[in-house]
Amino acid sequence: MSYSLFDLILVATPLLAGLLLLSVWQEGRRRVQEIPGPKRWPVVGNYFSPKRVYEQFAAPSNEFGPIFGLKIFSKNMVMVTSVPIARELLESRSAIYSNRLPQKMAELCGFQEGMLFQTNSNKLRQGRKLVSMGLAQRQLERYSHIYSVHTATFLANLLESPDNFLHHIRKLPVGLILEVAYGYKVQGDNDPMILRSEEWVEHFAKATSVTDFLVNWFPILEHIPAWFPGGGFKKTAEDWRRRANEFSWDAYHAVHSAVQRGEAPHSVISSVLTDTPGQYDEDVIVYSAAQIMSGGADTTVCTLSTFMLAMVLHPEVQQRAKAEIDRVLGPNKLPTADDWDELPYIASVVREVIRWHPAVPLLFRNNTEDDVYNGYVIKKDSMIVTNYWAMLHNKDIFPDHRAFRPERWSEVQLDKDIDPFEIAFGFGRRSCPGKASAKELLFTVIASVLATFDINCAKDAHGNDIVPKEEFTDVAIVGPIPFKCLITPRSEHSRQLIEDTLQSLR
């Protein structure tokens, strides 16, 4: 039987097409690979102790490079320890990588209503815009008096009861945020709004932790009854949801009523209600204002506590900082945010505190579709873990990365890839909108404490120094394990300066 040219083409075409597809597939297999990472165990995948997990998450980069893969149970995780890679994924490809990691416990508690858990939606844009009204750089002048009052009040509290310095640090950002967000002036330590705010912050931190509740790893547990062994989280979530709703709506309604009476002091919510009526969904206003608390309170507390620990452990830094303040400002003025450029060593102390032990060492994101980076496939719905601790402890940039050395910032060319203020507050669409306000508050408080107080080791019964250990908590927002120190005014003049400053601001 003879075959025509047409018959040969008819047979050869699908064969050639198949060979071509096979070649393309093999080439794709060569080009696109699974992200390398440590060996995985059956079922559990990669196991890590919860102790300083950010350091454990950084260690494999020594072998696998600045981006590598892990798997915990069935969850794919992509670890990013490099600033340029983080910028590429979270900024240049923000349309894919801007979703916050879904956390079932937070959803059960009702925290998903605020901007922090919104996807790329109108509510997210509304929430960020609303928060920026209180925390963005252009708004700081409007609230500068409030910052000054709360800083001076904090200094006065240190004078009155220095042994309770950690308690005073906890109260500082909560009271400040209540006034900025709601116009609410705190009346003493036992003010019910302070207590409810602290409870809200604590519940939010636990509900959003990746270690506190198994339901955040296994969402299917949502469907077990509350009475079933392991189902106790459902009763907890129900209680926390009720309390969170009561706090958020009570605070909002108080401002709303004051606005209607024409008696509302200036605040984020009063500005929204009077200047832009109807522009924001009411639930966005309620929950985004409340989440200013969660975004700013714990991180500020941990950073200021870390500063106090650093000063106890490094008296030479403290002395150099005081010398700069005395030389530039003299004894009759407390530092303000306007003194940033005039006090470069103090600015370096603030940067080094953030670098040394960042309050948020890890941040979790979720990608909405498959992606390829540098030949590696990143599967949809992976957990993208940005390791800020690793970035700020990069041995190539900071060879002595464990040392607390503020002077390092005068020895390097400061740019966005090494500046803690450009790293620790996040990248892309979900970077912290309160970076400018945090920078102002941290600088003002740290400089003011150094200007007026000496911070030393506490003493035991025999007069010996009690040197605190450099130990930190193992939770989502990291701060020092509670420690003791000796805080005394530098002089009687320092005491009088604090009292006079507070009196003049009231």
NUDREN-418724 format. One record per residue (C-alpha): residue number from 0; residue in one letter; y negated, z, x negated. Coordinates in steps of 0.1 Angstrom, whole numbers, plus 5000, padded with zeros to 4 digits. Layout:
<recs>
REC pos code    y    z    x
REC NUM    A    Y    Z    X
...
</recs>
This chain:
<recs>
REC pos code    y    z    x
REC   0    M 5000 5000 5000
REC   1    S 4966 4991 4986
REC   2    Y 4934 5012 4990
REC   3    S 4900 4998 4995
REC   4    L 4870 5011 4976
REC   5    F 4859 5027 5009
REC   6    D 4892 5046 5012
REC   7    L 4888 5059 4976
REC   8    I 4853 5071 4983
REC   9    L 4864 5087 5015
REC  10    V 4890 5108 4997
REC  11    A 4869 5115 4965
REC  12    T 4838 5126 4983
REC  13    P 4850 5159 4997
REC  14    L 4870 5166 4965
REC  15    L 4839 5161 4944
REC  16    A 4818 5181 4968
REC  17    G 4844 5209 4965
REC  18    L 4843 5208 4927
REC  19    L 4805 5208 4928
REC  20    L 4805 5239 4951
REC  21    L 4830 5256 4929
REC  22    S 4809 5249 4899
REC  23    V 4777 5262 4916
REC  24    W 4796 5293 4927
REC  25    Q 4809 5300 4892
REC  26    E 4775 5295 4878
REC  27    G 4761 5319 4904
REC  28    R 4787 5344 4894
REC  29    R 4776 5341 4858
REC  30    R 4739 5344 4866
REC  31    V 4740 5370 4894
REC  32    Q 4759 5402 4885
REC  33    E 4763 5436 4900
REC  34    I 4740 5461 4884
REC  35    P 4758 5479 4855
REC  36    G 4763 5516 4856
REC  37    P 4786 5545 4848
REC  38    K 4823 5545 4858
REC  39    R 4829 5556 4893
REC  40    W 4855 5579 4907
REC  41    P 4875 5570 4938
REC  42    V 4859 5581 4971
REC  43    V 4830 5602 4956
REC  44    G 4817 5575 4933
REC  45    N 4794 5590 4907
REC  46    Y 4793 5628 4908
REC  47    F 4762 5648 4896
REC  48    S 4755 5685 4896
REC  49    P 4723 5694 4915
REC  50    K 4709 5711 4884
REC  51    R 4679 5691 4871
REC  52    V 4693 5660 4888
REC  53    Y 4663 5639 4877
REC  54    E 4674 5644 4841
REC  55    Q 4710 5635 4849
REC  56    F 4698 5604 4868
REC  57    A 4679 5594 4836
REC  58    A 4707 5598 4811
REC  59    P 4727 5566 4819
REC  60    S 4696 5546 4810
REC  61    N 4704 5553 4773
REC  62    E 4735 5531 4777
REC  63    F 4727 5508 4806
REC  64    G 4690 5502 4802
REC  65    P 4660 5509 4825
REC  66    I 4677 5497 4857
REC  67    F 4713 5507 4865
REC  68    G 4735 5513 4895
REC  69    L 4753 5544 4908
REC  70    K 4773 5550 4939
REC  71    I 4776 5583 4957
REC  72    F 4803 5582 4984
REC  73    S 4796 5548 5001
REC  74    K 4759 5546 4992
REC  75    N 4747 5521 4966
REC  76    M 4720 5535 4945
REC  77    V 4697 5516 4921
REC  78    M 4680 5538 4894
REC  79    V 4647 5526 4880
REC  80    T 4634 5544 4849
REC  81    S 4608 5519 4838
REC  82    V 4572 5516 4850
REC  83    P 4571 5477 4847
REC  84    I 4603 5474 4867
REC  85    A 4590 5498 4894
REC  86    R 4558 5478 4897
REC  87    E 4578 5446 4900
REC  88    L 4600 5459 4928
REC  89    L 4576 5483 4947
REC  90    E 4544 5463 4943
REC  91    S 4551 5426 4936
REC  92    R 4581 5427 4961
REC  93    S 4567 5454 4984
REC  94    A 4576 5434 5015
REC  95    I 4613 5442 5007
REC  96    Y 4610 5476 4990
REC  97    S 4584 5496 5011
REC  98    N 4607 5513 5035
REC  99    R 4613 5550 5031
REC 100    L 4649 5560 5029
REC 101    P 4662 5568 5064
REC 102    Q 4669 5605 5066
REC 103    K 4688 5616 5097
REC 104    M 4678 5653 5096
REC 105    A 4641 5644 5094
REC 106    E 4646 5621 5124
REC 107    L 4664 5649 5144
REC 108    C 4635 5672 5136
REC 109    G 4610 5647 5149
REC 110    F 4593 5640 5115
REC 111    Q 4598 5603 5118
REC 112    E 4569 5601 5142
REC 113    G 4543 5603 5114
REC 114    M 4533 5577 5089
REC 115    L 4557 5589 5062
REC 116    F 4588 5575 5080
REC 117    Q 4573 5545 5097
REC 118    T 4585 5511 5086
REC 119    N 4561 5483 5078
REC 120    S 4545 5485 5112
REC 121    N 4512 5489 5129
REC 122    K 4518 5527 5131
REC 123    L 4522 5528 5093
REC 124    R 4489 5510 5088
REC 125    Q 4472 5532 5113
REC 126    G 4486 5563 5097
REC 127    R 4475 5554 5061
REC 128    K 4441 5544 5073
REC 129    L 4437 5577 5091
REC 130    V 4448 5597 5061
REC 131    S 4425 5578 5039
REC 132    M 4396 5590 5060
REC 133    G 4402 5624 5046
REC 134    L 4417 5619 5012
REC 135    A 4405 5586 4997
REC 136    Q 4379 5584 4969
REC 137    R 4351 5572 4991
REC 138    Q 4355 5603 5014
REC 139    L 4355 5630 4987
REC 140    E 4317 5635 4987
REC 141    R 4319 5643 5025
REC 142    Y 4343 5671 5018
REC 143    S 4331 5683 4984
REC 144    H 4316 5715 4998
REC 145    I 4350 5724 5014
REC 146    Y 4367 5719 4980
REC 147    S 4341 5741 4963
REC 148    V 4345 5769 4988
REC 149    H 4383 5770 4986
REC 150    T 4382 5768 4948
REC 151    A 4358 5797 4946
REC 152    T 4378 5817 4972
REC 153    F 4410 5811 4951
REC 154    L 4392 5825 4920
REC 155    A 4380 5855 4940
REC 156    N 4415 5862 4952
REC 157    L 4427 5861 4915
REC 158    L 4401 5887 4907
REC 159    E 4412 5909 4936
REC 160    S 4450 5907 4931
REC 161    P 4460 5888 4900
REC 162    D 4496 5898 4902
REC 163    N 4499 5878 4934
REC 164    F 4487 5846 4918
REC 165    L 4517 5825 4931
REC 166    H 4508 5837 4966
REC 167    H 4472 5827 4962
REC 168    I 4482 5793 4948
REC 169    R 4504 5787 4979
REC 170    K 4475 5796 5002
REC 171    L 4449 5773 4985
REC 172    P 4461 5738 4995
REC 173    V 4472 5749 5030
REC 174    G 4438 5764 5038
REC 175    L 4420 5734 5023
REC 176    I 4441 5708 5043
REC 177    L 4437 5727 5075
REC 178    E 4399 5725 5072
REC 179    V 4398 5689 5060
REC 180    A 4423 5677 5087
REC 181    Y 4413 5699 5116
REC 182    G 4381 5716 5107
REC 183    Y 4399 5749 5109
REC 184    K 4386 5778 5088
REC 185    V 4414 5802 5078
REC 186    Q 4408 5839 5086
REC 187    G 4427 5859 5060
REC 188    D 4463 5857 5047
REC 189    N 4479 5865 5080
REC 190    D 4461 5838 5100
REC 191    P 4487 5824 5124
REC 192    M 4477 5788 5115
REC 193    I 4484 5795 5078
REC 194    L 4518 5809 5087
REC 195    R 4527 5780 5110
REC 196    S 4515 5755 5084
REC 197    E 4536 5770 5057
REC 198    E 4566 5770 5080
REC 199    W 4560 5733 5089
REC 200    V 4558 5724 5052
REC 201    E 4590 5743 5044
REC 202    H 4610 5727 5072
REC 203    F 4597 5692 5063
REC 204    A 4607 5697 5027
REC 205    K 4642 5708 5036
REC 206    A 4648 5682 5063
REC 207    T 4638 5654 5039
REC 208    S 4658 5667 5009
REC 209    V 4688 5646 4999
REC 210    T 4707 5678 4990
REC 211    D 4702 5702 5018
REC 212    F 4719 5685 5047
REC 213    L 4751 5663 5047
REC 214    V 4739 5644 5077
REC 215    N 4713 5627 5055
REC 216    W 4743 5612 5036
REC 217    F 4766 5608 5066
REC 218    P 4745 5599 5097
REC 219    I 4777 5597 5118
REC 220    L 4777 5636 5117
REC 221    E 4748 5634 5142
REC 222    H 4775 5628 5169
REC 223    I 4795 5660 5164
REC 224    P 4788 5689 5188
REC 225    A 4766 5717 5176
REC 226    W 4794 5742 5181
REC 227    F 4818 5722 5159
REC 228    P 4823 5735 5123
REC 229    G 4796 5719 5102
REC 230    G 4774 5711 5133
REC 231    G 4750 5740 5129
REC 232    F 4724 5716 5115
REC 233    K 4719 5704 5151
REC 234    K 4706 5737 5164
REC 235    T 4685 5740 5133
REC 236    A 4670 5705 5139
REC 237    E 4663 5714 5176
REC 238    D 4645 5746 5166
REC 239    W 4625 5728 5139
REC 240    R 4616 5699 5162
REC 241    R 4602 5723 5188
REC 242    R 4582 5742 5162
REC 243    A 4569 5711 5145
REC 244    N 4558 5696 5178
REC 245    E 4541 5728 5189
REC 246    F 4522 5731 5156
REC 247    S 4511 5694 5155
REC 248    W 4500 5692 5191
REC 249    D 4484 5726 5193
REC 250    A 4463 5718 5162
REC 251    Y 4453 5684 5176
REC 252    H 4444 5698 5211
REC 253    A 4422 5724 5196
REC 254    V 4401 5697 5179
REC 255    H 4402 5675 5209
REC 256    S 4388 5703 5231
REC 257    A 4361 5712 5206
REC 258    V 4351 5675 5204
REC 259    Q 4348 5674 5242
REC 260    R 4326 5705 5241
REC 261    G 4305 5691 5213
REC 262    E 4314 5720 5190
REC 263    A 4339 5704 5166
REC 264    P 4331 5708 5129
REC 265    H 4336 5677 5108
REC 266    S 4372 5669 5100
REC 267    V 4396 5639 5099
REC 268    I 4406 5643 5135
REC 269    S 4372 5649 5149
REC 270    S 4359 5618 5130
REC 271    V 4387 5597 5145
REC 272    L 4381 5610 5180
REC 273    T 4343 5605 5179
REC 274    D 4338 5575 5156
REC 275    T 4368 5553 5165
REC 276    P 4379 5563 5201
REC 277    G 4409 5544 5212
REC 278    Q 4415 5527 5179
REC 279    Y 4445 5549 5170
REC 280    D 4476 5557 5190
REC 281    E 4475 5594 5199
REC 282    D 4509 5602 5184
REC 283    V 4498 5586 5151
REC 284    I 4468 5609 5150
REC 285    V 4489 5640 5158
REC 286    Y 4517 5635 5134
REC 287    S 4499 5617 5105
REC 288    A 4473 5646 5104
REC 289    A 4502 5671 5103
REC 290    Q 4519 5651 5075
REC 291    I 4488 5654 5053
REC 292    M 4501 5690 5050
REC 293    S 4536 5680 5038
REC 294    G 4522 5654 5014
REC 295    G 4497 5676 4997
REC 296    A 4506 5713 5000
REC 297    D 4539 5716 4981
REC 298    T 4530 5692 4954
REC 299    T 4497 5710 4947
REC 300    V 4514 5744 4947
REC 301    C 4540 5732 4922
REC 302    T 4515 5715 4899
REC 303    L 4492 5745 4897
REC 304    S 4521 5769 4892
REC 305    T 4533 5746 4863
REC 306    F 4498 5748 4848
REC 307    M 4499 5786 4849
REC 308    L 4533 5786 4832
REC 309    A 4521 5762 4805
REC 310    M 4491 5784 4797
REC 311    V 4512 5814 4793
REC 312    L 4536 5796 4769
REC 313    H 4508 5777 4750
REC 314    P 4479 5800 4743
REC 315    E 4466 5776 4717
REC 316    V 4460 5750 4744
REC 317    Q 4442 5776 4765
REC 318    Q 4418 5785 4736
REC 319    R 4409 5749 4729
REC 320    A 4402 5743 4765
REC 321    K 4380 5773 4768
REC 322    A 4361 5763 4737
REC 323    E 4353 5729 4753
REC 324    I 4341 5744 4785
REC 325    D 4319 5769 4767
REC 326    R 4304 5742 4745
REC 327    V 4297 5717 4772
REC 328    L 4289 5739 4803
REC 329    G 4279 5772 4789
REC 330    P 4286 5806 4806
REC 331    N 4266 5802 4838
REC 332    K 4282 5773 4856
REC 333    L 4317 5767 4871
REC 334    P 4332 5733 4864
REC 335    T 4332 5706 4892
REC 336    A 4349 5673 4896
REC 337    D 4317 5657 4883
REC 338    D 4324 5672 4848
REC 339    W 4356 5651 4843
REC 340    D 4341 5627 4817
REC 341    E 4323 5656 4800
REC 342    L 4355 5676 4796
REC 343    P 4380 5652 4781
REC 344    Y 4404 5679 4768
REC 345    I 4405 5696 4803
REC 346    A 4413 5661 4817
REC 347    S 4441 5658 4792
REC 348    V 4455 5692 4802
REC 349    V 4456 5681 4838
REC 350    R 4474 5648 4828
REC 351    E 4498 5667 4806
REC 352    V 4507 5692 4833
REC 353    I 4517 5663 4856
REC 354    R 4536 5645 4828
REC 355    W 4554 5676 4815
REC 356    H 4570 5686 4848
REC 357    P 4560 5662 4877
REC 358    A 4562 5679 4910
REC 359    V 4580 5649 4925
REC 360    P 4604 5637 4898
REC 361    L 4623 5613 4921
REC 362    L 4612 5591 4949
REC 363    F 4636 5573 4972
REC 364    R 4631 5539 4989
REC 365    N 4652 5515 5008
REC 366    N 4653 5477 5005
REC 367    T 4655 5456 5037
REC 368    E 4673 5426 5024
REC 369    D 4694 5414 4995
REC 370    D 4675 5407 4963
REC 371    V 4680 5396 4927
REC 372    Y 4663 5412 4898
REC 373    N 4668 5399 4862
REC 374    G 4702 5384 4872
REC 375    Y 4714 5415 4890
REC 376    V 4720 5416 4927
REC 377    I 4704 5445 4947
REC 378    K 4723 5448 4979
REC 379    K 4705 5453 5012
REC 380    D 4700 5490 5022
REC 381    S 4705 5503 4987
REC 382    M 4689 5536 4978
REC 383    I 4662 5527 4953
REC 384    V 4655 5557 4932
REC 385    T 4623 5557 4912
REC 386    N 4626 5583 4884
REC 387    Y 4591 5595 4876
REC 388    W 4604 5622 4853
REC 389    A 4622 5595 4832
REC 390    M 4590 5574 4830
REC 391    L 4569 5603 4819
REC 392    H 4595 5614 4794
REC 393    N 4601 5580 4779
REC 394    K 4611 5587 4743
REC 395    D 4597 5554 4731
REC 396    I 4562 5564 4743
REC 397    F 4565 5602 4740
REC 398    P 4588 5610 4711
REC 399    D 4582 5647 4715
REC 400    H 4585 5643 4753
REC 401    R 4595 5679 4760
REC 402    A 4565 5694 4742
REC 403    F 4534 5703 4761
REC 404    R 4507 5686 4741
REC 405    P 4475 5677 4759
REC 406    E 4461 5661 4727
REC 407    R 4486 5633 4730
REC 408    W 4462 5617 4755
REC 409    S 4435 5613 4729
REC 410    E 4461 5597 4705
REC 411    V 4471 5568 4728
REC 412    Q 4455 5539 4745
REC 413    L 4455 5551 4781
REC 414    D 4466 5524 4806
REC 415    K 4483 5523 4840
REC 416    D 4518 5521 4825
REC 417    I 4515 5556 4808
REC 418    D 4488 5574 4827
REC 419    P 4505 5602 4848
REC 420    F 4479 5596 4876
REC 421    E 4490 5560 4878
REC 422    I 4527 5569 4878
REC 423    A 4534 5602 4895
REC 424    F 4516 5593 4927
REC 425    G 4538 5563 4934
REC 426    F 4537 5525 4935
REC 427    G 4530 5499 4961
REC 428    R 4524 5503 4998
REC 429    R 4537 5538 5000
REC 430    S 4518 5552 4970
REC 431    C 4502 5586 4978
REC 432    P 4469 5580 4997
REC 433    G 4457 5614 4985
REC 434    K 4457 5606 4948
REC 435    A 4419 5608 4944
REC 436    S 4417 5641 4963
REC 437    A 4446 5656 4943
REC 438    K 4429 5646 4910
REC 439    E 4396 5662 4921
REC 440    L 4412 5694 4933
REC 441    L 4436 5698 4903
REC 442    F 4408 5692 4878
REC 443    T 4383 5716 4896
REC 444    V 4408 5744 4900
REC 445    I 4423 5741 4865
REC 446    A 4389 5739 4848
REC 447    S 4375 5768 4868
REC 448    V 4405 5790 4860
REC 449    L 4401 5783 4823
REC 450    A 4364 5789 4825
REC 451    T 4368 5824 4840
REC 452    F 4402 5839 4832
REC 453    D 4425 5847 4803
REC 454    I 4462 5840 4811
REC 455    N 4487 5859 4790
REC 456    C 4523 5872 4790
REC 457    A 4529 5901 4813
REC 458    K 4540 5933 4795
REC 459    D 4571 5955 4799
REC 460    A 4571 5993 4800
REC 461    H 4569 5994 4762
REC 462    G 4540 5970 4759
REC 463    N 4561 5941 4748
REC 464    D 4555 5905 4760
REC 465    I 4576 5892 4788
REC 466    V 4578 5856 4779
REC 467    P 4587 5835 4810
REC 468    K 4614 5809 4807
REC 469    E 4607 5772 4812
REC 470    E 4629 5771 4843
REC 471    F 4623 5750 4874
REC 472    T 4636 5747 4909
REC 473    D 4663 5722 4918
REC 474    V 4648 5708 4951
REC 475    A 4629 5676 4960
REC 476    I 4595 5691 4950
REC 477    V 4599 5708 4917
REC 478    G 4580 5739 4905
REC 479    P 4586 5768 4882
REC 480    I 4610 5796 4891
REC 481    P 4587 5825 4900
REC 482    F 4574 5843 4869
REC 483    K 4550 5870 4859
REC 484    C 4519 5868 4838
REC 485    L 4488 5888 4830
REC 486    I 4456 5873 4844
REC 487    T 4422 5890 4835
REC 488    P 4386 5878 4838
REC 489    R 4373 5866 4805
REC 490    S 4343 5890 4808
REC 491    E 4323 5909 4833
REC 492    H 4299 5879 4834
REC 493    S 4329 5857 4845
REC 494    R 4336 5881 4873
REC 495    Q 4300 5880 4884
REC 496    L 4298 5842 4882
REC 497    I 4328 5839 4906
REC 498    E 4313 5864 4931
REC 499    D 4278 5848 4929
REC 500    T 4293 5813 4933
REC 501    L 4313 5822 4964
REC 502    Q 4284 5840 4979
REC 503    S 4261 5810 4974
REC 504    L 4286 5786 4991
REC 505    R 4290 5807 5022
</recs>
